[in-house]
Amino acid sequence: MKAGWIAIACAVITGVGVALYSVNSHTFDNPSLIETRSPQGTYTVSFELKAGEADAVGLFTEFVKLKVTKSSQTFFEKDPFFAGRALEPHFKGAYPVIEWINDSSLRMGGNLASQPFRDEIKLINKTQEKLDVVEIFYGKYERFLIFDLEPELTLTLPASPQVSNGLPLAATVIYEATNFSTKQKRTKVIENFQRKNASEGPLKPVVEIVNN
């Protein structure tokens, strides 16, 4: 089970949270570029969509490059940030909603309002250092980016149980935390109770990032 989730993570990877801010800073003038700015303007996140080579049946794959700027300087880049295979949802289909939870936390996934309830991921930085970038993967189609996570800080991330996508309900959390100054990267798969159906209600997984 764990090996399967690690494979999924590799394919995708190749204080307290408050109510979600509505985002009206997306730019769609360029269909291959999605850009959003944090509520206080601290971070600008851009996703550059690029078509890959055609596969055996002539369908294109898609690659997405992530670029984050802070105070007009490049803060973080990841290429590819997302790789969409043919016949699978591409970036806009996998993450139709991109919204800020607070000024340093970005959520990508489905519309929470369409779900019967919300899950809550409690994220705790148990290290004694600031984590510059934390990526959280939840289930198949939800992802979070958290910037400048201070030591001992706790965030509550509103998450989708992903009831209606035809796949098992979300349960497993995968995190990747990076410290730029030490160049240390921490990755862990956390498997939680697997619900059989929505009647079992919301999950509240706790994710503690600790020193290795």
C-alpha positions in Angstrom: 0.0 0.0 0.0 2.7 2.4 1.0 4.8 1.6 -2.0 1.8 2.5 -4.2 1.3 5.9 -2.6 5.1 6.6 -2.9 4.8 5.8 -6.6 1.9 8.2 -7.0 3.9 10.9 -5.1 6.9 10.4 -7.4 4.7 10.7 -10.5 3.3 14.0 -9.3 6.4 15.4 -7.7 8.9 14.4 -10.9 -0.4 30.2 13.7 -3.7 28.3 12.6 -5.4 28.3 9.2 -8.4 30.6 8.7 -11.3 30.7 6.3 -10.4 30.5 2.6 -9.8 33.7 0.8 -11.5 34.1 -2.6 -8.9 34.6 -5.2 -9.5 37.1 -8.1 -5.9 37.5 -9.1 -5.7 34.5 -11.5 -4.6 35.5 -15.0 -6.1 33.6 -17.9 -5.1 35.9 -20.8 -2.4 33.4 -21.6 -4.1 30.0 -21.6 -0.7 28.3 -20.8 -0.2 30.4 -17.7 -2.0 30.5 -14.4 -0.9 33.0 -11.8 -2.2 33.9 -8.4 -1.0 36.3 -5.7 -1.3 35.8 -1.9 -3.9 38.0 -0.1 -1.2 40.3 1.3 0.9 40.2 -1.8 3.8 38.4 -0.3 4.0 35.5 -2.7 3.1 35.2 -6.4 2.7 31.7 -7.7 2.6 30.9 -11.4 2.0 27.6 -13.2 3.3 27.4 -16.8 1.5 24.6 -18.8 3.5 22.9 -21.5 2.5 20.1 -23.8 4.7 17.1 -23.9 5.4 14.6 -26.7 2.5 12.5 -28.1 2.2 9.0 -26.8 1.7 5.8 -28.8 -1.9 6.7 -29.7 -1.2 10.3 -30.6 -2.5 11.9 -27.3 -0.3 14.6 -25.7 0.9 14.6 -22.1 1.2 17.8 -20.2 3.9 19.2 -18.0 3.6 22.1 -15.6 6.4 24.3 -14.3 6.0 26.0 -10.9 7.6 29.4 -10.1 7.1 31.2 -6.8 8.3 34.8 -6.3 8.7 36.6 -3.0 9.3 40.3 -2.8 9.8 40.3 -6.6 12.6 37.7 -6.3 12.5 34.1 -7.3 11.8 32.1 -4.2 11.2 28.6 -5.5 11.0 26.7 -8.8 10.0 23.2 -9.6 10.0 21.7 -13.1 8.1 19.6 -13.6 5.7 20.3 -10.8 3.0 18.3 -12.4 3.0 15.6 -15.2 -0.3 14.6 -16.7 -0.4 11.5 -18.7 -2.7 11.0 -21.7 -6.3 9.9 -20.8 -5.8 11.3 -17.3 -6.9 14.7 -16.0 -4.6 17.4 -17.0 -3.6 20.2 -14.5 -6.8 22.3 -14.8 -8.9 19.2 -14.5 -7.0 17.8 -11.6 -6.9 21.1 -9.8 -9.9 23.2 -10.9 -9.8 25.3 -7.8 -6.6 27.2 -6.7 -7.2 29.3 -3.5 -5.3 30.8 -0.6 -6.0 29.6 2.9 -3.9 32.4 4.3 -1.0 34.6 3.1 1.4 31.7 2.9 -0.7 28.6 2.2 -2.1 27.7 -1.2 -4.7 24.9 -1.8 -5.2 23.2 -5.2 -8.0 20.7 -5.7 -11.8 20.4 -6.2 -14.5 22.7 -5.0 -15.0 22.2 -1.3 -18.5 23.5 -1.5 -19.5 20.4 -3.6 -18.5 18.0 -0.8 -20.8 16.7 1.9 -18.2 17.7 4.6 -14.6 18.8 4.9 -11.6 17.0 6.3 -9.0 18.8 8.3 -5.3 18.2 8.1 -3.5 19.5 11.2 0.1 20.3 10.1 2.7 20.9 12.8 6.3 21.9 12.3 8.1 19.9 15.1 11.5 20.8 13.9 13.6 23.6 15.3 14.0 25.3 11.9 12.0 27.2 9.4 10.8 25.1 6.5 10.9 27.2 3.3 8.5 25.1 1.3 6.2 22.3 2.4 4.2 20.3 -0.2 1.2 18.3 1.0 -0.5 15.7 -1.2 -3.9 14.4 0.0 -5.7 11.6 -1.7 -5.4 11.6 -5.5 -6.4 15.1 -6.4 -5.5 17.6 -3.7 -2.3 19.4 -3.1 -1.1 22.2 -0.8 1.9 24.6 -0.9 3.0 26.1 2.4 5.8 28.7 2.4 8.0 29.8 5.3 6.6 27.4 7.9 8.1 28.6 11.2 9.2 26.2 14.0 6.5 24.9 16.3 3.8 26.5 14.1 0.5 24.7 13.6 -1.7 25.1 10.6 -5.2 23.6 10.0 -5.7 22.9 6.3 -9.3 22.5 5.0 -9.3 19.4 2.8 -11.7 17.6 0.5 -12.7 14.0 1.2 -12.9 13.7 -2.6 -16.3 11.8 -2.5 -17.4 12.2 -6.1 -14.3 11.4 -8.2 -15.0 7.7 -8.5 -11.9 6.8 -6.5 -11.4 5.7 -2.9 -12.0 8.6 -0.4 -8.9 10.6 0.5 -7.0 9.3 3.5 -3.2 9.1 2.8 -1.1 12.2 3.3 2.3 12.7 1.7 4.5 15.6 2.7 7.8 16.9 1.3 9.4 19.7 3.4 12.5 21.6 2.2 14.9 23.8 4.1 16.8 26.0 1.6 19.7 26.9 3.9 20.6 23.3 4.9 19.3 21.9 1.6 17.6 19.2 3.6 14.5 17.6 2.3 12.1 15.5 4.5 9.5 13.2 2.9 7.0 10.9 4.6 3.9 8.9 3.7 1.2 8.9 6.4 -1.6 6.4 6.0 -4.8 7.1 7.8 -8.1 5.2 8.3 -9.6 4.4 4.9 -13.3 5.2 4.8 -15.5 2.8 2.8 -18.1 5.6 2.1 -19.0 9.1 3.0 -21.3 8.1 5.8 -18.2 7.4 7.9 -17.7 11.2 8.1 -14.7 13.5 8.0 -11.1 12.7 8.8 -8.7 14.9 10.9 -5.3 13.5 10.1 -2.4 15.0 12.1 0.9 15.5 10.2 4.0 16.2 12.3 7.1 17.2 10.5 10.0 16.1 12.7 13.8 16.0 12.5 15.1 12.9 10.7 
